[in-house]
Amino acid sequence: MFNIKQNSTKKNLVPKSKIPIAYLIDYIKEGFNISDFIASYPWVKRKNVEKALEEIKNREFTSGYAI
C-alpha cells in the first residue's frame, strides 16, 4: 500500500523534482512564465516543466491532486 501512495504523490510533482505541480500552477496564475519558474528553481529542466503542463492539460486537475 505504501508504494501506491508514493506513486500517487509523484504524479503531483513536476517530473524529476520534488516541486509540487501546485507551485507551477501558482506561477502561471500569477502571470509568470516557464522561464520565471525555472529561474526560481534552476535545477528543474524546461522539458520537465513542459511535461507537467501537458499532464495538467490531459487530466482534470483538482485541489485533491495538489495536496
N, C-alpha and C positions, 0 to 999 in steps of 0.2 A: 504494500500500500504506500509506503514511503516513496517509492520510485514514481508512482502515478502523480503524487503531489509535486514532486521535484520536476517532472516533465511538464506538468501544467504550469508551474511557476516560470519555467524557462520560456514558455510561449509569451509571457508577459514582459519579457526583456528584449531590448534591442539585441539582435543576434550577435553572439560572441562578445557580450559585455554583461555587466551587472546593472545596467541602467534600465529602469522601468520604462516601458513604452509610454506610460502616462507622462513622463518628463518630456519626451519628444512631442507629444500632443500639446502639452502646455506651451512649448516653444512656438509651435505652429499657430496655436490660438492667439498668442500674443503678437503675431506678425513677424516673427523671426523666420529665417530660412535654414536650410540644411547646413550651410557654411557657418552660420552663427552657432548652431548646435555643436558642430564639430570643433569650433573654436573653444567652446566651453568644456568639451570632452575630447581632447585631441587624440586619445588612444583609440577612439571609435573610427572605423573606416567608413567612408561615404557609402560604399556598396552595402554595408550592413544597415545603415540608416535607411537606405532606399528599400532594402528587403523588409524592414519593419513597416515602412509606409505602405508597401504593397500588401503586407499581411493585414494591416488596418483596413485597407480598401476591400480586401477579399472576404472579410468576415464582419459580422455585426459586432462592433466594439462597444461594450457596455462598461459601466463602472466596476462590475464584477471582475473584469479582466485586469483592471488597473491596480487591483489590490495586491 
